[in-house]
Amino acid sequence: MDRSIKTNGRIALAVTTAIAGLALGGCMTSAAPRAETSFGSAQTALAKGQVEKAIQHAEAAVLADPRNPAFRALLGAAYLEDGRFQSAATSFGDALDLGDTNPRTVLSFALAKIASGEQRAAVAVLDEYAGSLDPADLGLALALAGQPERGVHVLVNAVRSSD
């Protein structure tokens, strides 16, 4: 009798383990995609002009790895492309706060701030990163931010120095 109890217990354990394995296996297939996969899909979609799809994939990448500044910058680019300027500014600002110093991210952040009507904030970030920005980009961004004289000055100096 002891043997049948042990055998039944082992069978029950094996069955419950198999059921739990199947249940967990089903959960694994519906898990969110890896951050890098979503990031790559977002880049591809944005390059093809599929902005909504790019936003979905970029949001998934940020959700999977919220401390990655490149993922935040790509999300900002997708929002900017969609005309969601405040959301773009927030994403680019997050990327900068996380350590992204890419001139494209800085310039995009400034442009999103300008489009949101926050010229002072745009000028502040342009001033902070002026040394790392292309003079042509800096001059045009300053002009768009309501400082055309400064923008022209930067552009003229760039031409004079043959940059």
C-alpha positions in Angstrom: 0.0 0.0 0.0 2.9 2.4 0.8 4.2 1.7 -2.7 1.0 2.7 -4.4 0.8 6.0 -2.4 4.4 6.8 -3.3 3.8 6.0 -7.0 0.5 8.0 -7.0 2.4 10.9 -5.3 5.1 10.8 -8.0 2.6 10.6 -10.8 0.7 13.6 -9.3 3.9 15.5 -8.9 4.9 14.8 -12.5 1.5 15.8 -13.8 1.4 19.0 -11.9 4.9 19.8 -13.0 4.0 19.2 -16.6 0.9 21.4 -16.3 2.9 24.2 -14.6 5.5 23.9 -17.4 2.9 24.2 -20.1 1.3 27.2 -18.3 4.6 29.0 -18.0 5.5 28.1 -21.5 2.4 29.8 -22.7 3.3 32.9 -20.7 6.7 33.0 -22.2 5.4 33.2 -25.7 3.2 36.2 -24.9 6.0 38.1 -23.1 7.0 41.5 -24.4 9.7 41.5 -27.1 13.3 42.3 -26.1 14.2 46.0 -25.9 16.7 45.7 -28.7 14.2 44.0 -31.0 11.7 46.7 -30.4 14.3 49.4 -30.9 15.3 47.9 -34.3 11.7 47.6 -35.4 11.1 51.2 -34.4 14.1 52.4 -36.4 13.0 50.4 -39.5 9.4 51.7 -39.2 10.6 55.3 -38.8 12.8 55.0 -41.8 9.8 53.7 -43.8 7.7 56.6 -42.6 5.4 54.3 -40.5 5.3 56.8 -37.6 2.6 55.1 -35.6 4.3 51.7 -35.8 7.6 53.4 -34.9 6.0 55.0 -31.8 4.6 51.6 -30.7 7.9 49.8 -31.0 9.9 52.7 -29.5 7.5 52.8 -26.5 7.9 49.0 -26.1 11.7 49.5 -26.1 11.6 52.2 -23.5 9.2 50.1 -21.4 11.6 47.2 -21.5 14.7 49.3 -20.8 13.7 52.7 -19.4 17.3 53.7 -18.5 18.6 53.5 -22.1 19.1 57.0 -23.5 19.2 55.8 -27.2 15.7 54.3 -26.8 14.4 57.5 -25.3 16.0 59.5 -28.2 14.4 57.3 -30.8 11.0 57.6 -29.1 11.5 61.4 -29.1 12.3 61.3 -32.8 9.1 59.3 -33.5 7.0 61.7 -31.5 8.6 64.7 -33.3 7.8 63.1 -36.6 4.2 62.7 -35.5 3.9 66.3 -34.4 3.7 65.5 -30.7 6.1 68.2 -29.7 5.7 68.1 -25.9 6.0 64.3 -25.8 9.1 64.6 -28.1 10.6 67.2 -25.8 10.0 65.0 -22.7 11.6 62.0 -24.4 14.6 63.9 -25.7 15.0 65.6 -22.2 15.0 62.2 -20.6 17.6 61.0 -23.0 19.8 64.0 -22.2 19.2 63.4 -18.4 20.3 59.8 -18.9 23.6 60.9 -20.4 23.0 61.2 -24.2 25.2 64.0 -25.5 24.6 63.3 -29.2 24.3 66.6 -31.1 21.3 65.3 -32.9 19.5 64.6 -29.7 20.4 68.0 -28.3 19.2 69.8 -31.5 16.0 67.7 -31.6 15.3 68.5 -28.0 15.7 72.2 -28.8 13.5 72.0 -31.8 10.8 70.2 -29.9 11.0 72.9 -27.2 10.7 75.6 -29.9 7.7 73.9 -31.5 6.1 73.7 -28.0 6.5 77.4 -27.5 9.3 77.1 -25.0 12.0 79.2 -26.7 13.8 80.1 -23.5 14.3 76.4 -22.6 15.5 75.8 -26.2 18.0 78.6 -26.0 19.3 77.4 -22.7 20.0 73.9 -24.0 21.5 75.4 -27.2 23.8 77.5 -25.1 24.8 74.6 -22.9 25.8 72.4 -25.8 26.9 75.1 -28.3 30.4 73.7 -28.5 29.3 70.3 -29.7 26.7 71.5 -32.2 27.4 72.2 -35.9 27.5 76.0 -36.3 24.9 75.9 -39.1 22.5 73.9 -37.0 23.1 76.1 -34.0 22.6 79.3 -35.9 19.4 78.1 -37.5 18.0 76.8 -34.2 18.8 80.1 -32.5 17.0 82.0 -35.2 14.0 79.7 -34.8 14.1 80.2 -31.1 13.5 83.9 -31.5 17.1 85.1 -31.5 17.8 85.7 -35.2 20.6 88.2 -34.6 22.5 85.6 -32.6 21.8 83.0 -35.2 23.1 85.1 -38.0 26.2 85.9 -36.0 26.9 82.2 -35.5 26.3 81.5 -39.2 28.5 84.4 -40.3 31.3 83.3 -38.1 31.0 79.8 -39.4 31.3 81.1 -43.0 34.3 83.2 -42.1 36.1 80.3 -40.5 35.2 78.1 -43.5 33.3 75.6 -41.4 
